[in-house]
């Protein structure tokens, strides 16, 4: 019998989602302990990270956000020859840049909301006016490359949008979408034994904010889950198909989680994809897995088995 692989559990990092990453990392660590799997914990901010991660047979990425979920960490691990869980450099980078991801997913036949890209050096007054003229009000402003709803803000008048673009977005890359009423839904995708499966779509109901924002995500009292989502069967089927299509269109591998907005008339809009979804035991992915009859420890086993060891990939 071959020895169990030695796992480097990679967590923490220096993104705005460091706190979420550490919660995920602790949940995965406890699972590895329960399963008796040899492992050690590493943080990419450690000065000896590159040397120590090479001691592992595989890296389990319980981490999120910039410098972690955007292909940079994956590129380092590829260069060091360390297999890792989740998607490769190309899929990670494209998925993290939301305007690019939307363009590619739309080309794959999936419905997305219209958007207008913005850069910090664009004229704020002209940009705000163009957004309102094309998209109407209200609108939502989003960073082009962030996760966890960090930095998202809703605007219901032209003046407040202009003020924010003048003072708060300098030097950054953003985009604006129409802010639509609807149901926030997410759907997990897992690759198991060479086949792709979807988990039951999960509906998130914010209880302390007008949408599922950064604070609502991190406050247990700020939201509640319904899984499966309470939507018509046709909408649930559309969500599942779109989650798989987005996973494939962006060349993701192993697993992913797509977020959607479902309008009151049941029209489904794809919003974004998470290539390294959160892994807290009560988070979205774990909740969907449980609804599918998959225990948390089994979920970790499935994810660990997705680590690619077959050579180069883009």
Protein Blocks (a to p, Z undefined) as FASTA:
>chain_A
ZZdddddddehijdfklmmmmmmmmmmmmmmmmnopacddddfkbmklmmmmmmpmbdcd
dbedehklnommmmmmmmnopacehjdfklmmmmmmmmlmmmmmmmnopacdddddddfk
bcfklmmmmmmmmnopadddddfbdghhioiacdfbfklmmmmmmmmmgoiacdddddde
ddddddddddeehiacdddddddddfkbcbdcfklmmmmklpccdddddddfklmmmmmm
mmmmmmmmnopghiacddddddfkopacdfbdcfbdcfbfklmklmmmmmnopafklmmm
mmmmmpccebjaZZ
